[in-house]
Amino acid sequence: MPSSPIMSLRPRSPRPRSPRHATSPPWPRLHAALTGCLLTLALLLPAPQVASDPLDLPDFGSGADTLLSLAEQRELGQEFMKWVRKSLDVSADPLLTDYIQALGRRLVQASRETTGRYDFFVVDDPRINAFAGPAGNIGVNAGLILSAETESELAAVLAHEIAHVSQNHLLRRFAAQKQMAVPATALLIAAAVLGAAVDAQAGAAALMGAQGALVQQQINFTRANEQEADRIGIDTLARAGHDPYAMPGFFKKLTQANRVYESGAPELLRTHPVTTDRIADALARAERFGPHQKPDSLRFHLTRAHLRERSYKRAEQAVDHFRETLEKGRYRNETAERYGYARALTRAGRLGAAAEQLKPLLGRHPSQVELVVLQSQLDRRRGDADKAVRDLKGSVGLAPGSWPLQQAYAEALLDAGEPAAALSTLERLIDRRPNIAPVYALMADAAGKAGDQAAAMRWRAEWLFRSGDLEPAIRQLELALRQPDVEFHEAAKIQVRLDELQAHERQRKARR
């Protein structure tokens, strides 16, 4: 297949999806145009010649910066994530999410352009894809993490998406739709980013009013966005200590993958063509910084082994895979491969064999969070939750902000019959990291087992709110206040939070 662009910006028939995905939407022309301009790892079209400015950025003006208030931007992000959760399988695994968030945070801190909060999450989807949504919501498919041969390649993807967010590309792209209510705008964005995964009829209703202006400006605006995101992304990559050549390296790998897969090409290649000019331009930009061969972190390899193990439907399939790779020596990191083998054995119920694989790994890496958490899961599966509690107690004291460790400790406490202690552990965690939605669901469970129904409803309300379900959250708080034995100080906290959510609901209704 020639090395010319993989596809044009004209609509194409979508690849057949699994049954849980909707079929091709009834608005293919607009869908294709929007998908091309939105930010699902938009690595396309060559950039202009480099000028004297270090980043050589086009001037877009500041109109988008005042398009929405901060409150409206947050609401847009929440509404967008509601559609993401309805349409995609967003992982709640603390180890996977904590890793991608840590990598993303380091890039955000290194960037010269970023402000505000970013939220990185993993989508359990084998297709090679990633996307940026409003309010700093950046999703990465499991398939993309597995396709990245180095941590710098994965960081290159995230750096590119961070640049899209920091430069307000979504707000600029939808500036013409300010007259639309936030929920409709969120659906418009979700339909473009997620494509056929979003309900077709709902998407068509929201998209009709925007069709003319968006299609008219789509090509030039997309090219400018991508040029800007490329330059800022490579700069961020280098400033974070990663190899700037990882971005052109990833480009090249995508073109090679397209030649191999052809009509079954990765999802990312169907909407974002990569050209030889694009690879050459990225190489030229990388040469400004020079090579930097940063070693991959152990967490990167462990995360990929974790995802590989999960990719097999049956545990014995995963066991066979890791046993064979270990026997033949076909691995890049032995610790990660044995960790994946131990996870597969645990899922298969072969707990003794799993413990044998894990013991030497912990001996070499006693504080590695993935290994410590797996050991606690093994202990609990063996019916020895007390041992898991004892072993984790020291680890959680040294890492009070670690979501995976704190959750593992709380789960062990629950299994050991100590729900009140589990709840206290999670309350300390959210004091440090209040935006981890899955933790609130576990807190509700712990409070319920401790016999505090009002607290259970309070934490369930937080989980609903942070998942984008405002009205059910309000109802939970109202029910909590009606509980017969709610203590005064607990009732006061519930009332304050209820007042906040009700005010939030009134503001949302006023903007619609």
C-alpha positions in Angstrom: 0.0 0.0 0.0 1.5 3.4 -0.8 2.7 5.7 1.9 0.4 8.5 1.0 -2.3 9.6 3.5 -4.3 6.6 4.8 -7.6 8.4 4.2 -9.1 11.7 3.1 -11.4 13.8 5.2 -14.4 12.5 3.2 -16.8 10.2 5.0 -16.0 6.5 5.1 -18.0 3.5 6.1 -17.3 2.6 9.7 -15.7 -0.6 10.8 -18.1 -3.2 12.1 -18.5 -2.8 15.9 -19.2 -5.2 18.7 -22.9 -5.7 19.5 -22.7 -3.1 22.3 -21.9 -0.4 19.9 -24.6 1.3 17.8 -24.5 0.9 14.0 -23.5 3.7 11.7 -25.4 6.8 12.5 -28.0 8.3 10.1 -25.9 11.5 9.8 -22.7 10.1 8.2 -21.6 13.3 6.4 -21.6 15.5 9.5 -20.3 12.7 11.6 -17.3 12.2 9.4 -16.6 15.9 9.4 -16.9 16.3 13.1 -14.9 13.2 13.8 -12.1 14.6 11.7 -12.0 17.9 13.6 -12.3 16.5 17.1 -9.5 15.3 19.2 -9.3 11.5 19.1 -5.5 11.5 19.1 -5.4 13.9 16.2 -2.0 13.2 14.6 -2.6 14.4 11.0 -1.6 16.8 8.2 1.9 18.4 7.8 2.8 21.6 9.6 4.3 24.7 8.0 7.9 25.6 8.1 9.5 26.3 11.4 10.0 30.0 12.2 12.2 31.7 14.7 9.7 31.5 17.6 10.5 28.4 19.8 7.1 26.9 19.2 6.0 28.8 16.1 2.4 28.9 17.1 -0.4 30.4 15.0 -2.4 33.2 16.6 -5.9 32.1 17.3 -6.8 35.1 19.5 -8.4 34.8 22.9 -12.1 34.6 22.0 -12.5 31.0 23.3 -11.0 31.9 26.7 -14.1 33.9 27.5 -16.6 31.7 25.7 -17.6 29.8 28.8 -17.2 30.6 32.5 -15.2 28.1 34.6 -18.5 26.8 36.0 -19.9 26.2 32.5 -16.7 24.5 31.4 -16.9 22.2 34.4 -20.5 21.4 33.6 -19.6 20.8 30.0 -16.9 18.4 31.1 -19.4 16.6 33.4 -22.0 16.3 30.7 -19.4 15.0 28.3 -18.2 12.3 30.7 -21.8 11.2 31.2 -21.9 10.3 27.5 -18.5 8.7 27.7 -19.6 6.4 30.6 -22.8 5.5 28.8 -21.0 4.7 25.6 -17.6 3.3 26.6 -16.3 0.9 29.2 -14.3 3.4 31.5 -12.0 1.4 33.7 -12.5 1.7 37.5 -9.3 -0.3 38.2 -7.3 1.9 40.6 -3.9 0.5 39.4 -4.5 1.3 35.8 -6.1 4.7 36.4 -3.5 5.7 38.9 -0.7 5.0 36.5 -2.2 6.9 33.6 -3.0 9.8 35.9 0.5 9.9 37.3 2.0 9.9 33.8 -0.4 12.6 32.7 0.3 14.8 35.7 4.0 14.7 35.1 3.4 15.9 31.6 1.0 18.6 32.7 3.6 19.9 35.2 6.3 20.0 32.5 4.1 21.9 30.0 4.6 25.6 29.6 1.0 26.0 28.5 -1.3 24.2 30.9 -3.6 25.6 33.6 -6.5 24.0 35.5 -7.3 20.4 36.3 -6.8 17.4 34.0 -8.4 14.0 34.4 -6.8 11.0 32.6 -8.6 7.6 32.4 -8.4 4.3 30.7 -11.1 2.8 28.4 -11.3 -1.0 28.3 -11.2 -1.2 24.6 -8.6 -3.1 22.5 -8.7 -0.6 19.6 -5.8 1.8 19.3 -7.3 5.2 20.1 -7.3 8.1 22.5 -9.3 11.3 22.8 -9.5 14.7 24.6 -12.8 16.1 25.7 -13.8 19.4 27.4 -12.5 20.4 30.9 -9.3 18.3 30.6 -10.9 14.9 30.3 -8.5 12.7 28.4 -9.2 9.0 27.6 -6.7 6.4 26.5 -7.8 3.0 25.1 -6.2 -0.1 26.6 -5.2 -1.0 23.0 -3.1 2.1 22.6 -1.2 1.4 25.8 -0.5 -2.1 24.7 0.6 -0.8 21.2 3.1 1.6 22.7 6.6 0.0 22.8 8.1 2.6 25.1 6.7 4.8 27.8 7.9 7.8 25.8 5.5 6.8 23.0 2.6 6.7 25.4 3.7 10.0 26.8 3.8 11.5 23.3 0.1 10.6 22.8 -0.8 12.2 26.1 1.3 15.3 25.5 -0.5 15.8 22.2 -3.9 15.6 23.8 -2.9 17.8 26.7 -1.9 20.5 24.1 -5.4 20.3 22.5 -6.9 21.0 25.9 -4.5 23.7 27.0 -5.1 25.6 23.7 -8.9 25.5 24.1 -9.3 23.7 20.8 -12.7 22.3 21.7 -14.0 25.6 23.0 -12.8 27.4 19.8 -14.2 24.6 17.6 -17.7 25.0 19.1 -17.7 28.8 19.6 -20.5 29.1 17.1 -22.7 26.9 19.3 -22.7 29.2 22.3 -26.4 29.7 22.0 -26.9 25.9 22.6 -27.5 24.6 26.1 -24.5 22.9 27.8 -26.0 19.4 27.7 -26.7 19.7 23.9 -23.2 21.0 23.3 -21.7 18.1 25.4 -23.7 15.6 23.3 -22.5 17.3 20.1 -18.9 16.9 21.2 -19.4 13.3 22.5 -21.1 12.3 19.2 -18.1 13.7 17.2 -15.5 12.2 19.5 -17.1 8.8 20.2 -18.9 8.4 16.8 -21.3 5.6 16.5 -20.9 4.7 20.2 -23.3 7.5 21.0 -27.0 7.0 20.4 -27.6 8.0 16.8 -31.1 9.5 17.2 -30.0 11.7 20.2 -26.9 12.7 18.3 -28.7 13.7 15.2 -31.1 15.9 17.2 -28.3 17.8 18.8 -26.2 18.1 15.6 -28.7 19.5 13.1 -28.4 23.1 14.2 -24.6 23.1 14.0 -24.1 21.4 10.7 -23.5 24.3 8.4 -20.9 26.3 10.3 -19.0 23.3 11.4 -18.7 21.6 8.0 -17.8 24.9 6.3 -14.7 25.6 8.6 -13.7 22.0 9.3 -10.6 21.4 7.2 -8.6 24.6 7.8 -9.4 24.7 11.4 -8.4 21.1 12.0 -5.1 21.6 10.3 -4.3 24.6 12.4 -5.2 22.8 15.6 -3.0 19.8 14.8 0.0 22.0 13.9 -0.3 23.7 17.3 -0.8 20.5 19.2 2.1 18.8 17.5 4.6 21.6 18.4 3.4 22.1 22.0 3.2 18.3 22.5 6.8 17.7 21.4 8.0 20.6 23.6 6.2 19.1 26.6 7.5 15.7 25.9 11.1 16.9 25.9 10.6 19.1 29.0 9.3 16.1 30.9 12.4 14.1 30.1 11.0 11.8 27.5 12.4 11.0 24.1 11.1 13.7 21.7 11.8 11.2 18.8 9.0 9.0 20.3 6.4 11.0 18.5 7.8 10.5 14.9 8.5 6.9 15.9 4.9 6.4 16.8 3.9 8.0 13.5 6.0 5.6 11.6 4.7 2.6 13.5 1.1 3.7 12.7 1.8 3.8 9.0 3.4 0.4 9.1 0.4 -0.9 11.0 -1.9 0.5 8.3 0.0 -1.4 5.6 -0.4 -4.6 7.6 -4.1 -4.3 8.6 -5.4 -2.4 5.5 -9.3 -2.5 5.8 -9.0 -3.8 9.4 -6.6 -0.9 10.4 -6.6 0.4 14.0 -9.4 2.7 14.8 -7.0 5.6 15.2 -5.8 5.3 11.6 -9.3 5.4 10.2 -9.8 9.1 11.2 -6.2 10.4 11.5 -3.9 9.8 8.5 -0.2 9.9 8.9 2.0 11.0 6.0 5.7 10.8 5.3 5.8 14.6 5.4 4.3 14.5 8.8 6.9 12.1 10.1 9.7 14.2 8.6 8.3 17.4 10.2 8.1 15.6 13.6 11.7 14.4 13.2 12.8 18.0 12.5 11.1 19.3 15.6 12.6 16.5 17.7 16.1 17.4 16.5 15.8 20.7 18.2 16.0 18.9 21.5 18.2 15.9 20.6 17.7 12.3 21.7 17.0 11.4 25.3 16.7 7.7 25.9 14.7 7.8 29.2 14.4 4.3 30.6 10.8 3.0 30.8 9.4 2.9 34.4 8.6 -0.4 35.9 5.0 0.8 36.3 4.8 1.1 32.5 5.7 -2.5 32.0 3.5 -3.7 34.9 0.6 -1.8 33.5 1.0 -3.4 30.1 1.2 -6.9 31.6 -1.9 -6.1 33.6 -3.8 -5.1 30.5 -2.5 -8.1 28.6 -3.7 -10.4 31.2 -7.2 -8.8 31.2 -7.3 -9.0 27.4 -7.9 -12.7 27.6 -11.5 -13.7 28.2 -10.6 -17.0 30.0 -8.1 -17.2 32.8 -6.4 -20.3 31.4 -5.8 -18.5 28.1 -3.9 -15.8 30.0 -2.0 -18.5 32.0 -0.9 -20.2 28.8 0.2 -16.9 27.2 2.5 -15.8 30.0 3.9 -19.3 30.6 4.8 -19.6 27.0 6.5 -16.2 26.8 8.5 -16.9 30.0 9.6 -20.3 28.7 10.7 -18.9 25.4 12.2 -15.7 26.8 10.0 -13.5 24.6 9.6 -10.5 26.9 11.1 -7.1 27.5 10.8 -7.1 31.3 10.8 -10.3 33.2 9.4 -8.8 36.4 6.4 -7.5 34.5 5.9 -10.8 32.7 6.0 -12.8 35.9 3.6 -10.3 37.4 1.2 -10.9 34.5 1.6 -14.6 35.0 0.8 -14.3 38.8 -2.3 -12.3 37.9 -3.5 -14.9 35.5 -2.9 -17.7 38.0 -4.8 -15.8 40.6 -7.8 -15.3 38.2 -7.6 -19.1 37.5 -7.8 -19.9 41.2 -4.3 -21.4 41.3 -3.4 -19.3 44.3 -0.4 -21.4 45.4 1.3 -21.1 42.0 0.5 -17.4 41.9 2.2 -16.9 45.3 5.3 -18.7 44.1 5.6 -16.3 41.2 5.0 -13.2 43.3 7.3 -13.9 46.2 10.6 -13.3 44.5 9.2 -10.2 42.8 8.3 -8.7 46.2 11.7 -9.6 47.5 13.3 -7.4 44.8 10.6 -4.7 44.8 9.0 -4.7 48.3 7.3 -1.3 47.9 6.1 -1.6 44.3 2.4 -0.8 44.5 1.2 -3.3 41.9 3.0 -6.2 43.6 1.8 -5.2 47.1 -1.8 -4.9 46.0 -1.7 -8.3 44.2 -0.3 -9.9 47.4 -3.2 -8.5 49.4 -5.7 -9.9 46.9 -4.0 -13.3 47.1 -4.3 -13.2 50.9 -7.9 -12.3 50.8 -8.7 -15.0 48.2 -7.1 -17.5 50.6 -9.4 -16.3 53.4 -6.6 -14.5 55.3 -7.8 -10.9 55.3 -6.1 -10.3 58.7 -2.7 -10.9 57.1 -3.6 -8.6 54.2 -4.5 -5.9 56.8 -1.2 -6.4 58.7 0.9 -6.3 55.5 -0.7 -3.3 54.1 -0.8 -1.2 57.2 2.8 -0.1 56.9 2.5 0.6 53.2 -0.5 2.8 53.5 1.1 4.8 56.2 4.0 5.6 53.9 1.7 6.5 50.9 -1.4 8.2 52.3 -2.3 9.6 48.9 -2.0 6.3 47.0 -5.4 5.3 45.7 -4.5 1.7 44.9 -2.9 1.1 48.3 -5.6 2.8 50.3 -8.4 1.0 48.4 -6.7 -2.3 48.8 -6.3 -1.6 52.6 -10.0 -0.7 52.9 -11.1 -3.8 51.0 -9.0 -5.9 53.3 -10.5 -4.2 56.3 -14.0 -4.9 55.0 -13.2 -8.6 54.5 -11.7 -8.7 58.0 -15.0 -7.3 59.4 -13.9 -3.8 60.2 -16.1 -1.6 58.0 -15.8 1.5 60.2 -12.0 1.4 59.9 -12.3 0.9 56.1 -14.5 4.0 55.9 -12.0 6.1 58.0 -9.2 5.0 55.6 -11.2 6.1 52.5 -12.2 9.4 54.2 -8.6 10.2 54.7 -7.9 9.4 51.0 -10.6 11.7 49.7 -9.4 14.5 51.9 -6.2 14.3 49.7 -7.8 13.2 46.4 -11.5 14.2 46.3 -12.1 13.6 42.6 -11.9 9.8 42.5 -15.5 8.8 41.8 -15.2 5.0 42.4 -13.9 5.5 45.9 -17.2 7.0 47.0 -19.1 3.9 45.9 -16.8 1.8 48.2 -17.3 4.3 51.0 -21.1 3.9 50.7 -20.7 0.1 51.0 -18.4 0.5 54.0 -20.8 2.9 55.7 -23.8 0.6 55.1 -21.9 -2.4 56.5 -21.0 -0.3 59.5 -24.7 0.3 60.1 -24.7 4.1 59.2 -27.4 4.4 56.6 -27.3 8.2 56.5 -23.6 8.1 55.8 -24.1 5.4 53.2 -26.6 7.6 51.3 -24.4 10.7 51.7 -21.4 8.9 50.0 -23.6 7.3 47.4 -24.8 10.8 46.6 -21.2 11.9 46.1 -20.6 8.9 43.8 -23.7 9.8 41.7 -22.7 13.5 41.5 -19.2 12.8 40.4 -20.5 10.3 37.9 -22.7 13.1 36.4 -26.0 12.2 37.9 -27.0 15.3 39.8 -30.7 14.8 40.4 -30.3 11.2 41.8 -27.6 12.6 44.1 -29.9 15.2 45.5 -32.5 12.6 46.2 -30.0 10.5 48.1 -29.1 13.4 50.3 -32.8 14.2 50.9 -33.3 10.5 52.0 -30.3 10.7 54.2 -31.7 13.6 56.2 -34.9 11.5 56.8 -33.0 8.7 58.5 -34.2 8.3 62.1 -30.9 8.0 63.8 -28.8 10.5 61.9 -26.5 12.5 64.3 -26.6 16.2 64.4 -23.1 16.9 63.0 -23.7 14.3 60.2 -27.1 16.0 59.4 -25.4 19.4 59.2 -22.8 18.1 56.7 -25.6 16.5 54.6 -27.6 19.7 54.7 -24.7 21.8 53.6 -24.0 19.5 50.7 -27.6 19.3 49.7 -27.8 23.1 49.6 -24.7 23.1 47.3 -26.1 20.6 44.9 -29.5 22.2 44.8 -27.9 25.5 44.0 -25.9 23.8 41.3 -29.1 22.3 39.9 -30.7 25.8 39.8 -27.8 27.3 38.0 -27.8 24.5 35.4 -31.5 24.9 34.8 -31.1 28.7 34.4 -28.5 28.1 31.7 -30.6 25.7 29.7 
